[in-house]
């Protein structure tokens, strides 16, 4: 498919270049009590699809271009830019990568150990037009306004700033209330929101074009479950027409776990502004689709899609045209209501990709205002009878033309498309080029959500997007097969989706088995990759979905949305069908007559089994391997809660494949989730760090994800010793459970006290990769050390009847495994003459009202004030025992004292944020915004 239109620089292409040119170096922070490091970056996209319309009883079809398998069409997806990380303190790879693609940047970029660069001079245009799209002045300096675009201007002399006085007609603000810098760029950091030249005060934020303060980020427990409230699944109706194989009809869908299903997409008649089917086949399919609505599951119609607004299509400007007048909006609103009534939909999803942008048929600020009017009038017309949702772009270049806060009162929820950030189209983007990047990298997604918080949007009304497909590349050099390696083009098409650069999750899973591939988990990105020959695919699966859901929980998102539900099941015309088949809930009779039946393939869910007598599970200390980032160490693991009394035990699901022979004896694998554990990690020069980690279920594999009291961006993986028989070792005297498999009608089946079908993780005991699982455990206090027993002290569990413990009566129900006796907390450290010595990075930030409740505004150059890592400080704000504690900081041959007054949410355990006075006293200037230090709490 030919690419449509001319690629234009994405927001972060432009903003990053502007920042490199115009801003003093500083590691960027919000000045709220929960400040975050980093800048915002931008990326675009999503996917489009069918549309069609109807009038009265006559089916009127409004066709569109062929839809692809992803939410954004990879042949048309807009360019992305280089991200600037917010999940960790620095990203030398990304910065170096940017520099390597521009001799201008490489020559100017002296500090590759930081996220952003200081201003070493103006951006020049000696060898051609300004690479940020601005005017090239007679002095070969880039910028906007009459000094650059006026008399003597050499190139791009009609360029307009993104925002502010030199934007189009001087009236364009930063969408979602971002800050407009002195030089006309929208951003979220101090260079944009305060002053790009703080020492001289010559480049202040432009008031009146957005905020001039840095917004905070929502904070909820990591993995706390806020996203569990909603799960939306999009359905690609055209898959039954376009796929070569695995065509999934509505009746084939597995709706387990979903609260809403969206039929994608209906179209709109550009002449009448009425909704219409996108294809003649949709009429029957929609009725089949809406018949799935039951037991709380709702079915909605999604309208529009990416291709709907493609240049050259009859519907290129239709969304903008509809919103422009009250009469057209009314025609559309009424037709949608009739359409929902006729086909049985309970709600509508507006998928306008995208308002405002002329290349997508948009009309600037008029679209922003008129879209709010559309949803307001829809809500007035529908009341509470029908639901309304709206999709939000994943990148600021498009997102800036939305007004989510204005629409918030009228929609049930928004969908944030946290995918399609990269693809083979990156080759057209100057600051990206042909380098392998993941389409759903959590580091970029984290930045892309920040504008939502500037806008004050309620995160509970936002669904976090998950992609059930991967994007891939053909590698330029097969021996270089990691992120940022060069590519020559899109990956080869998969058998069923048959589209270059895209592969469904089902196709990926089939490919892994067929070729014997070993997926690699990219911890920092929260995604996976597979490579073979000259092919690279980056993708998400159940494990990375769990990791991203846990992250989305930490930002208080109210749900998730999946593109698309038809990627997770098999349909007709299957290629190498490896579906697990039906789920069979086995009855408890199996424990008296150990025989089970099902037609293969199937998933057998066994019921919990009552134990012969109450058991006291005591998990002894054991030696395991702990990977923290790129460091591997051996640790002794001691669970925080050491004793649990149980009367029943659960089992892993049993997966019966098509090859399974009748008569096989199945050994049931018990599943017990241990409580969290603390481990002591010894780093360089003997420095120690305490981690709170989750243990894998006994009989399972590794557990991977950020530790509870560790910076999110650093991956922790706990690899236990072989655990084949752990559960029965811990339950001495308990016989193993087995069952003989026969092929036939499911039997015995369960009616009460059934087992749990595992749809997430730890579903199979033979899995080697396990998901991150997080608890509400309170982070350990500072000055805490952990004295683990020697590995030789690992002993067998105590006798079944532990002294002083009265077992509960035997029950046929699964007990609350949270009820347990706990061991005392770890002792405080014994440092010679002082507390634990921490080592990390010092950065500086602008003081304000901190987590301790003190307003330190204006004390940046007069007081020694710091923010310490949230991993040390914990969740408590006012009244936190660490508040007002004195610390000693040593660096560069200097030693100073400071007071803790704030919490740094993204600092690693040893990092601290300090006032400018601290930085100046230790290092003499603010030139380098990040320096290595040692520090400790004063007794």
ZAMARGU-4260 file (C-alpha; in steps of 0.2 Angstrom, whole numbers, plus 5000, padded with zeros to 4 digits):
<rodrens>
0) 5000/5000/5000 | 5007/5017/4996 | 5010/5029/5009 | 4997/5044/5009 | 5003/5061/5010
5) 5019/5069/5015 | 5026/5064/5032 | 5027/5078/5044 | 5037/5079/5060 | 5029/5073/5075
10) 5027/5084/5091 | 5042/5076/5099 | 5053/5077/5084 | 5050/5096/5085 | 5049/5099/5103
15) 5065/5088/5107 | 5074/5098/5094 | 5068/5115/5101 | 5073/5109/5118 | 5090/5105/5113
20) 5092/5122/5105 | 5083/5133/5117 | 5083/5126/5134 | 5096/5125/5148 | 5100/5108/5154
25) 5091/5102/5169 | 5083/5085/5173 | 5065/5089/5173 | 5053/5088/5187 | 5036/5093/5192
30) 5035/5104/5207 | 5021/5096/5216 | 5022/5085/5231 | 5023/5070/5220 | 5035/5076/5207
35) 5041/5066/5192 | 5056/5066/5181 | 5057/5068/5163 | 5048/5078/5149 | 5033/5073/5138
40) 5035/5066/5122 | 5023/5063/5108 | 5019/5049/5096 | 5004/5046/5085 | 4991/5034/5081
45) 4978/5021/5079 | 4969/5012/5066 | 4954/5015/5055 | 4941/5005/5048 | 4924/5002/5039
50) 4910/5013/5038 | 4893/5013/5030 | 4876/5020/5032 | 4858/5018/5030 | 4842/5028/5028
55) 4826/5022/5034 | 4824/5003/5030 | 4836/5004/5015 | 4854/4998/5018 | 4865/5012/5011
60) 4883/5007/5012 | 4897/5019/5013 | 4913/5010/5008 | 4930/5014/5014 | 4948/5008/5009
65) 4953/4990/5014 | 4956/4990/5033 | 4972/4982/5040 | 4973/4971/5056 | 4979/4985/5068
70) 4970/5000/5075 | 4981/5011/5064 | 4984/5007/5046 | 5003/5004/5046 | 5005/5011/5028
75) 4997/5027/5033 | 5002/5029/5051 | 5009/5046/5055 | 5027/5048/5060 | 5033/5047/5078
80) 5047/5055/5087 | 5061/5051/5099 | 5055/5049/5116 | 5062/5056/5132 | 5061/5044/5146
85) 5051/5047/5162 | 5052/5030/5170 | 5070/5031/5174 | 5084/5044/5178 | 5092/5043/5161
90) 5092/5036/5144 | 5109/5037/5135 | 5104/5025/5121 | 5090/5036/5115 | 5100/5052/5117
95) 5115/5045/5108 | 5103/5038/5094 | 5096/5055/5091 | 5113/5063/5090 | 5120/5049/5078
100) 5107/5054/5066 | 5111/5073/5065 | 5128/5080/5064 | 5122/5096/5071 | 5115/5087/5086
105) 5130/5076/5088 | 5142/5091/5088 | 5132/5100/5101 | 5128/5086/5112 | 5142/5084/5125
110) 5132/5075/5139 | 5126/5058/5134 | 5122/5052/5152 | 5107/5062/5154 | 5089/5063/5146
115) 5090/5080/5138 | 5103/5092/5133 | 5107/5110/5138 | 5108/5125/5127 | 5125/5126/5119
120) 5119/5139/5107 | 5105/5142/5095 | 5099/5130/5082 | 5107/5135/5066 | 5103/5132/5047
125) 5120/5134/5039 | 5117/5118/5028 | 5099/5119/5024 | 5082/5122/5031 | 5079/5122/5050
130) 5077/5103/5055 | 5063/5108/5067 | 5053/5116/5053 | 5055/5134/5059 | 5061/5149/5049
135) 5079/5151/5045 | 5084/5169/5048 | 5097/5179/5038 | 5109/5175/5051 | 5106/5156/5049
140) 5098/5155/5066 | 5081/5145/5067 | 5065/5152/5076 | 5048/5159/5074 | 5042/5177/5073
145) 5048/5192/5063 | 5066/5191/5069 | 5068/5175/5061 | 5054/5174/5048 | 5054/5192/5042
150) 5066/5202/5031 | 5081/5192/5025 | 5073/5175/5030 | 5082/5161/5020 | 5069/5146/5020
155) 5053/5140/5028 | 5048/5159/5030 | 5030/5155/5033 | 5032/5143/5047 | 5021/5146/5062
160) 5025/5141/5080 | 5015/5127/5088 | 5008/5139/5101 | 5009/5157/5107 | 5011/5174/5099
165) 5019/5167/5084 | 5007/5153/5080 | 4993/5154/5067 | 4985/5171/5069 | 4993/5172/5086
170) 4979/5162/5094 | 4984/5144/5095 | 4986/5138/5114 | 4993/5122/5119 | 4980/5109/5119
175) 4975/5100/5136 | 4983/5115/5145 | 5001/5111/5142 | 5014/5125/5144 | 5019/5136/5129
180) 5037/5140/5130 | 5045/5157/5125 | 5049/5150/5108 | 5032/5143/5104 | 5033/5124/5108
185) 5021/5115/5120 | 5028/5105/5134 | 5027/5099/5152 | 5043/5103/5160 | 5051/5118/5168
190) 5059/5124/5151 | 5041/5126/5145 | 5031/5129/5161 | 5043/5141/5170 | 5058/5148/5160
195) 5070/5141/5148 | 5083/5152/5154 | 5081/5152/5173 | 5097/5161/5177 | 5093/5176/5166
200) 5074/5175/5166 | 5074/5179/5147 | 5063/5165/5141 | 5047/5164/5151 | 5032/5153/5148
205) 5019/5162/5137 | 5005/5165/5149 | 4987/5164/5141 | 4992/5150/5129 | 4991/5136/5142
210) 4997/5132/5159 | 5013/5140/5166 | 5015/5127/5180 | 5019/5109/5180 | 5004/5097/5184
215) 5005/5082/5195 | 5002/5064/5190 | 4989/5053/5198 | 4995/5040/5210 | 4987/5024/5215
220) 4994/5008/5221 | 5005/4999/5208 | 4994/4984/5203 | 4980/4990/5215 | 4967/4984/5203
225) 4959/5001/5197 | 4959/4995/5179 | 4948/4980/5184 | 4932/4990/5183 | 4930/4989/5164
230) 4937/4979/5149 | 4933/4984/5132 | 4936/4973/5117 | 4935/4980/5099 | 4930/4968/5086
235) 4936/4969/5068 | 4921/4965/5057 | 4930/4965/5041 | 4941/4951/5047 | 4929/4939/5040
240) 4931/4947/5023 | 4950/4951/5023 | 4959/4938/5032 | 4966/4923/5022 | 4962/4911/5037
245) 4956/4912/5055 | 4941/4922/5050 | 4932/4925/5067 | 4913/4928/5067 | 4904/4936/5082
250) 4899/4919/5087 | 4917/4913/5089 | 4922/4927/5101 | 4927/4922/5119 | 4919/4936/5129
255) 4925/4930/5146 | 4931/4945/5157 | 4925/4959/5145 | 4912/4972/5151 | 4910/4980/5134
260) 4912/4974/5116 | 4913/4987/5102 | 4908/4982/5084 | 4921/4991/5072 | 4917/5001/5062
265) 4901/5009/5056 | 4903/5023/5043 | 4894/5040/5040 | 4886/5046/5024 | 4895/5062/5019
270) 4880/5069/5011 | 4867/5066/5024 | 4878/5065/5040 | 4869/5049/5045 | 4877/5033/5051
275) 4878/5019/5039 | 4885/5001/5038 | 4903/5000/5031 | 4898/4984/5021 | 4883/4975/5016
280) 4888/4960/5026 | 4887/4970/5042 | 4868/4970/5044 | 4867/4951/5049 | 4884/4952/5058
285) 4879/4966/5069 | 4863/4957/5074 | 4874/4941/5078 | 4886/4953/5088 | 4872/4961/5099
290) 4865/4944/5103 | 4881/4942/5114 | 4875/4955/5126 | 4870/4946/5142 | 4875/4944/5160
295) 4881/4962/5161 | 4891/4962/5144 | 4886/4977/5133 | 4888/4978/5114 | 4892/4995/5107
300) 4894/5002/5089 | 4910/5011/5085 | 4910/5024/5071 | 4924/5030/5060 | 4942/5023/5062
305) 4958/5029/5054 | 4955/5025/5036 | 4938/5035/5037 | 4948/5051/5037 | 4961/5047/5025
310) 4965/5060/5011 | 4956/5057/4995 | 4942/5048/5003 | 4924/5055/5002 | 4923/5055/5021
315) 4940/5064/5023 | 4931/5079/5031 | 4915/5071/5036 | 4918/5072/5055 | 4923/5090/5054
320) 4908/5094/5043 | 4896/5085/5055 | 4902/5095/5070 | 4902/5112/5061 | 4883/5115/5063
325) 4869/5111/5075 | 4858/5104/5061 | 4871/5092/5055 | 4875/5086/5073 | 4856/5083/5076
330) 4855/5073/5060 | 4869/5062/5065 | 4864/5060/5083 | 4846/5055/5078 | 4852/5043/5065
335) 4864/5034/5078 | 4850/5032/5090 | 4839/5024/5077 | 4854/5013/5072 | 4857/5007/5090
340) 4838/5004/5092 | 4837/4994/5076 | 4852/4983/5079 | 4852/4982/5098 | 4867/4991/5103
345) 4868/4999/5120 | 4881/5013/5116 | 4891/5022/5104 | 4910/5024/5102 | 4916/5039/5092
350) 4932/5035/5084 | 4937/5052/5075 | 4955/5050/5069 | 4959/5065/5071 | 4950/5082/5074
355) 4960/5098/5071 | 4974/5091/5059 | 4971/5097/5041 | 4980/5081/5035 | 4966/5071/5043
360) 4952/5082/5037 | 4952/5093/5052 | 4949/5111/5055 | 4959/5117/5069 | 4952/5124/5085
365) 4934/5124/5077 | 4935/5105/5078 | 4940/5106/5096 | 4925/5116/5101 | 4913/5108/5090
370) 4917/5090/5096 | 4913/5095/5114 | 4896/5102/5107 | 4893/5085/5098 | 4895/5074/5114
375) 4885/5087/5124 | 4871/5086/5113 | 4872/5067/5111 | 4871/5066/5130 | 4856/5077/5131
380) 4847/5067/5117 | 4851/5050/5124 | 4850/5053/5143 | 4856/5037/5152 | 4848/5026/5139
385) 4864/5024/5129 | 4882/5024/5133 | 4895/5036/5124 | 4913/5034/5123 | 4927/5042/5113
390) 4945/5037/5108 | 4960/5048/5112 | 4975/5049/5102 | 4991/5041/5109 | 5002/5056/5104
395) 5001/5074/5108 | 5002/5080/5090 | 4985/5074/5087 | 4979/5074/5105 | 4981/5093/5106
400) 4966/5096/5096 | 4955/5086/5108 | 4946/5094/5123 | 4944/5079/5135 | 4940/5089/5150
405) 4926/5098/5141 | 4919/5081/5135 | 4922/5073/5152 | 4904/5076/5159 | 4896/5069/5144
410) 4905/5053/5140 | 4904/5036/5150 | 4923/5034/5147 | 4938/5037/5135 | 4949/5025/5127
415) 4968/5029/5126 | 4976/5021/5112 | 4993/5016/5120 | 5000/5007/5105 | 5005/5009/5087
420) 5019/5021/5093 | 5031/5014/5080 | 5032/5005/5064 | 5041/5004/5047 | 5034/5021/5043
425) 5048/5028/5055 | 5060/5027/5041 | 5052/5044/5035 | 5054/5053/5051 | 5071/5063/5052
430) 5073/5060/5071 | 5069/5042/5071 | 5075/5034/5055 | 5076/5015/5051 | 5079/5009/5069
435) 5069/4995/5077 | 5057/5002/5091 | 5043/4994/5100 | 5025/4999/5095 | 5019/4999/5114
440) 5035/5004/5124 | 5029/5009/5142 | 5042/5022/5143 | 5034/5032/5129 | 5017/5028/5134
445) 5021/5035/5151 | 5025/5052/5143 | 5011/5052/5132 | 4998/5051/5146 | 5005/5066/5155
450) 4995/5079/5145 | 4979/5070/5151 | 4984/5075/5169 | 4988/5093/5164 | 4970/5094/5157
455) 4964/5088/5174 | 4956/5073/5167 | 4949/5060/5179 | 4959/5044/5176 | 4945/5033/5182
460) 4936/5038/5166 | 4950/5032/5155 | 4953/5015/5148 | 4971/5010/5145 | 4974/5002/5128
465) 4982/4985/5125 | 4987/4978/5108 | 4984/4960/5104 | 4995/4961/5089 | 5013/4964/5086
470) 5023/4975/5074 | 5039/4970/5065 | 5053/4974/5054 | 5065/4965/5042 | 5082/4968/5049
475) 5095/4976/5039 | 5108/4965/5048 | 5101/4949/5055 | 5116/4948/5068 | 5109/4965/5075
480) 5092/4960/5081 | 5088/4971/5097 | 5080/4988/5099 | 5088/5002/5089 | 5096/4990/5077
485) 5093/4996/5059 | 5079/4989/5048 | 5077/4988/5029 | 5058/4987/5029 | 5042/4980/5037
490) 5042/4962/5043 | 5035/4948/5031 | 5016/4945/5031 | 5009/4932/5043 | 4998/4918/5035
495) 4981/4924/5040 | 4982/4943/5043 | 4993/4944/5027 | 4999/4961/5030 | 5017/4967/5031
500) 5023/4973/5048 | 5009/4966/5058 | 5005/4949/5066 | 4991/4944/5077 | 4995/4937/5094
505) 4988/4920/5089 | 4999/4920/5074 | 5014/4925/5085 | 5010/4911/5097 | 5009/4898/5083
510) 5025/4904/5076 | 5034/4903/5092 | 5029/4885/5094 | 5031/4880/5076 | 5049/4887/5075
515) 5054/4883/5093 | 5057/4902/5097 | 5061/4909/5114 | 5053/4926/5117 | 5063/4939/5126
520) 5055/4950/5139 | 5061/4968/5137 | 5059/4973/5155 | 5061/4992/5153 | 5048/4992/5138
525) 5036/4980/5146 | 5035/4971/5130 | 5042/4955/5122 | 5051/4952/5106 | 5055/4937/5095
530) 5068/4936/5081 | 5072/4923/5068 | 5082/4924/5052 | 5081/4943/5047 | 5064/4945/5056
535) 5060/4955/5072 | 5042/4956/5080 | 5038/4966/5096 | 5022/4962/5104 | 5012/4960/5120
540) 5004/4945/5128 | 4996/4940/5144 | 5012/4943/5154 | 5015/4960/5147 | 4997/4964/5148
545) 4998/4961/5167 | 5013/4972/5169 | 5005/4986/5159 | 4989/4984/5169 | 4999/4986/5185
550) 5007/5001/5179 | 4990/5008/5173 | 4984/5005/5190 | 4997/5016/5197 | 4990/5030/5187
555) 4972/5026/5193 | 4966/5021/5175 | 4948/5015/5177 | 4949/5001/5164 | 4957/4993/5149
560) 4953/4992/5130 | 4959/4978/5119 | 4963/4979/5100 | 4956/4967/5096 | 4946/4953/5103
565) 4946/4943/5087 | 4965/4941/5089 | 4964/4930/5104 | 4953/4916/5097 | 4953/4905/5082
570) 4939/4905/5069 | 4936/4897/5052 | 4949/4892/5039 | 4962/4891/5053 | 4980/4890/5049
575) 4989/4877/5061 | 4975/4878/5074 | 4982/4876/5091 | 4967/4883/5101 | 4965/4876/5118
580) 4947/4872/5115 | 4933/4872/5127 | 4935/4875/5146 | 4929/4860/5156 | 4925/4863/5175
585) 4928/4846/5183 | 4917/4840/5197 | 4924/4835/5214 | 4919/4817/5210 | 4936/4815/5201
590) 4944/4813/5218 | 4934/4798/5222 | 4934/4791/5204 | 4950/4798/5196 | 4944/4798/5178
595) 4940/4814/5167 | 4934/4816/5150 | 4934/4830/5137 | 4935/4831/5118 | 4953/4837/5114
600) 4959/4850/5114 | 4952/4857/5130 | 4956/4865/5147 | 4952/4856/5162 | 4948/4866/5178
605) 4950/4855/5193 | 4941/4859/5209 | 4950/4863/5225 | 4953/4848/5236 | 4951/4846/5255
610) 4966/4841/5263 | 4967/4825/5274 | 4970/4837/5289 | 4974/4855/5292 | 4991/4859/5286
615) 5003/4873/5292 | 5013/4879/5277 | 5030/4887/5283 | 5040/4892/5268 | 5058/4891/5273
620) 5072/4903/5268 | 5080/4897/5251 | 5093/4903/5239 | 5087/4910/5223 | 5094/4921/5209
625) 5088/4939/5208 | 5091/4950/5193 | 5090/4969/5196 | 5091/4978/5180 | 5107/4971/5172
630) 5114/4964/5188 | 5112/4946/5194 | 5115/4941/5211 | 5112/4926/5223 | 5100/4930/5237
635) 5092/4921/5252 | 5073/4924/5251 | 5063/4924/5267 | 5044/4927/5265 | 5037/4942/5275
640) 5023/4931/5281 | 5030/4914/5285 | 5016/4903/5291 | 4999/4900/5283 | 4986/4887/5289
645) 4976/4879/5275 | 4963/4866/5274 | 4961/4865/5255 | 4973/4866/5240 | 4970/4873/5222
650) 4977/4866/5206 | 4984/4872/5190 | 4973/4871/5175 | 4977/4856/5164 | 4979/4859/5146
655) 4974/4844/5135 | 4981/4846/5117 | 4975/4838/5101 | 4989/4825/5102 | 4985/4819/5120
660) 4982/4801/5120 | 4967/4793/5130 | 4973/4784/5145 | 4986/4796/5150 | 4988/4799/5168
665) 4987/4817/5173 | 4997/4823/5189 | 4988/4838/5196 | 5000/4852/5201 | 4995/4861/5217
670) 4995/4880/5216 | 4998/4890/5232 | 5003/4909/5231 | 5016/4913/5244 | 5016/4930/5253
675) 5029/4943/5248 | 5047/4942/5254 | 5061/4954/5258 | 5079/4951/5250 | 5095/4960/5254
680) 5105/4964/5238 | 5123/4969/5239 | 5129/4980/5226 | 5145/4989/5222 | 5158/4992/5236
685) 5147/4982/5248 | 5132/4994/5247 | 5116/4986/5251 | 5098/4988/5245 | 5082/4980/5252
690) 5069/4974/5239 | 5052/4968/5243 | 5047/4955/5230 | 5033/4943/5226 | 5037/4925/5225
695) 5031/4913/5211 | 5017/4901/5215 | 5024/4885/5222 | 5026/4874/5207 | 5027/4889/5195
700) 5041/4898/5187 | 5050/4915/5189 | 5041/4931/5195 | 5047/4946/5185 | 5043/4965/5187
705) 5048/4980/5197 | 5050/4976/5215 | 5037/4984/5227 | 5050/4997/5234 | 5060/4999/5218
710) 5059/5012/5204 | 5047/5007/5191 | 5059/5008/5177 | 5071/4995/5184 | 5066/4977/5181
715) 5068/4964/5195 | 5067/4945/5191 | 5067/4932/5205 | 5072/4915/5198 | 5069/4902/5212
720) 5077/4885/5213 | 5068/4870/5204 | 5051/4869/5213 | 5044/4853/5205 | 5038/4845/5221
725) 5038/4860/5233 | 5019/4860/5238 | 5020/4842/5243 | 5037/4844/5252 | 5028/4858/5262
730) 5013/4847/5265 | 5021/4831/5271 | 5010/4816/5271 | 4998/4822/5258 | 4996/4810/5243
735) 4998/4816/5226 | 4982/4819/5215 | 4980/4810/5198 | 4967/4807/5185 | 4966/4797/5170
740) 4961/4806/5154 | 4949/4799/5142 | 4941/4807/5126 | 4923/4810/5126 | 4909/4821/5133
745) 4915/4832/5147 | 4914/4822/5163 | 4912/4824/5178 | 4906/4842/5177 | 4906/4854/5192
750) 4890/4863/5198 | 4897/4870/5215 | 4913/4874/5223 | 4921/4874/5206 | 4939/4878/5202
755) 4945/4894/5194 | 4949/4895/5176 | 4965/4904/5174 | 4964/4918/5161 | 4979/4928/5167
760) 4996/4920/5173 | 5003/4906/5182 | 4990/4897/5172 | 5002/4883/5168 | 5015/4875/5179
765) 5027/4873/5164 | 5028/4892/5160 | 5045/4899/5162 | 5040/4917/5161 | 5029/4923/5175
770) 5020/4940/5177 | 5023/4954/5189 | 5012/4953/5204 | 5011/4967/5216 | 5005/4969/5234
775) 5000/4983/5245 | 5015/4979/5256 | 5021/4995/5265 | 5039/4999/5258 | 5052/4996/5271
780) 5058/5011/5280 | 5075/5019/5278 | 5089/5014/5288 | 5083/4996/5287 | 5094/4981/5284
785) 5090/4963/5283 | 5100/4949/5291 | 5095/4933/5281 | 5099/4917/5289 | 5113/4907/5281
790) 5107/4895/5267 | 5112/4881/5277 | 5098/4885/5289 | 5085/4880/5277 | 5075/4867/5286
795) 5059/4856/5284 | 5043/4863/5290 | 5037/4862/5308 | 5026/4848/5313 | 5008/4849/5307
800) 5001/4854/5324 | 5011/4869/5328 | 5012/4874/5346 | 5000/4888/5351 | 4991/4887/5334
805) 4973/4881/5334 | 4969/4875/5316 | 4952/4880/5309 | 4939/4867/5305 | 4941/4858/5289
810) 4931/4866/5275 | 4926/4862/5257 | 4928/4880/5252 | 4944/4889/5247 | 4951/4898/5263
815) 4957/4916/5264 | 4975/4913/5261 | 4978/4931/5267 | 4975/4926/5285 | 4992/4921/5291
820) 5004/4924/5306 | 5018/4936/5302 | 5036/4936/5307 | 5043/4952/5315 | 5049/4966/5304
825) 5068/4966/5299 | 5080/4975/5311 | 5086/4992/5309 | 5104/4993/5301 | 5120/4993/5311
830) 5131/5005/5301 | 5147/5010/5310 | 5143/5027/5317 | 5130/5031/5304 | 5115/5023/5295
835) 5115/5015/5278 | 5126/5024/5265 | 5116/5026/5249 | 5124/5029/5232 | 5114/5037/5218
840) 5111/5052/5207 | 5108/5070/5213 | 5097/5081/5202 | 5089/5097/5206 | 5071/5104/5205
845) 5061/5119/5208 | 5055/5119/5226 | 5036/5121/5231 | 5024/5113/5242 | 5031/5096/5245
850) 5024/5079/5252 | 5029/5084/5269 | 5016/5098/5269 | 5029/5113/5269 | 5029/5127/5256
855) 5047/5129/5252 | 5044/5140/5237 | 5057/5153/5234 | 5070/5144/5244 | 5079/5136/5229
860) 5095/5147/5231 | 5095/5149/5250 | 5090/5132/5258 | 5097/5114/5257 | 5081/5104/5254
865) 5079/5087/5246 | 5066/5075/5240 | 5070/5056/5243 | 5064/5041/5234 | 5046/5036/5237
870) 5054/5018/5239 | 5061/5025/5255 | 5048/5037/5261 | 5033/5026/5258 | 5015/5032/5254
875) 5012/5043/5270 | 5014/5061/5266 | 5011/5074/5281 | 5017/5067/5297 | 5029/5055/5288
880) 5044/5051/5300 | 5056/5054/5287 | 5050/5072/5285 | 5062/5085/5292 | 5076/5072/5294
885) 5093/5078/5292 | 5105/5069/5279 | 5123/5071/5275 | 5128/5072/5256 | 5145/5069/5250
890) 5152/5072/5232 | 5166/5080/5223 | 5176/5082/5238 | 5163/5092/5247 | 5151/5087/5261
895) 5135/5096/5266 | 5119/5093/5276 | 5101/5095/5270 | 5083/5092/5276 | 5070/5080/5269
900) 5054/5089/5264 | 5048/5080/5249 | 5045/5063/5240 | 5052/5059/5223 | 5041/5047/5214
905) 5053/5041/5200 | 5069/5042/5210 | 5079/5026/5212 | 5082/5021/5230 | 5099/5030/5231
910) 5094/5045/5221 | 5089/5062/5228 | 5082/5078/5221 | 5090/5093/5229 | 5088/5112/5229
915) 5099/5122/5217 | 5109/5128/5232 | 5114/5110/5236 | 5119/5107/5218 | 5129/5123/5217
920) 5138/5120/5234 | 5143/5102/5229 | 5147/5105/5211 | 5149/5124/5208 | 5136/5126/5195
925) 5120/5119/5188 | 5129/5115/5171 | 5127/5096/5173 | 5110/5092/5179 | 5114/5075/5186
930) 5129/5070/5197 | 5134/5055/5207 | 5134/5056/5226 | 5134/5047/5242 | 5122/5051/5257
935) 5115/5045/5273 | 5103/5049/5287 | 5111/5057/5302 | 5107/5049/5318
</rodrens>
